[in-house]
């Protein structure tokens, strides 16, 4: 009887330790999300910049330069992101960190491929390319939400998926404007809020 009780106690202890580990990983991942506010702000700024330049190039009848511009700015963003990722501290769970990096790297690669498919190959229309981009970003938010147990990131994925439906309906002219609005309200501003909270937490 005592042996059974001992086995039961060991099982309970093991379960408690597992739960404690899971909670610590999720907390570390939430802290990592705060550190990733830099990427939210950087890519939010890049997309807003690219959107405004795209409309300017159309106004100047230089629309053929649009895909090259997007490939250039996204390549610069990817290079900066990779350099900064290497310098980040490894205090968080290595597996979770790698999964987050791989998730968003896949999203960035998808965006570059879509730029090439739209402008250089002519395989996709602009609105379709932006719609797939919006859906890919929503996927990135959803994956990050699952890994970090963040309801906020999960909610942020919803506007991007809704945008992936609205952008094709809006067409090639208004599609970039919708993309810019999504970037402003659901990437750049959340990134600034996350950065502010991270600074406030550090001060405390």
Secondary structure, 3 states (H helix, E strand, C coil): CHHHHHHHHHHHHHHHHHHHHHHHHHHHHHHHHHHCHHHHHHHHHHHHHHHHHHHHHHHCCCHHHHHHHHHHHHHHHHHHHHHHHHHCCCCCCHHHHHHHHHHHHHHHHHHHHHHHHHHHCCCCCHHHHHHHHHHHHHHHHHHHHHHHCCHHHHHHHHHHHHHHHHHHHHHHHHHHHHHHHHHHHHHHHHHHHHHHHHHHHHHC
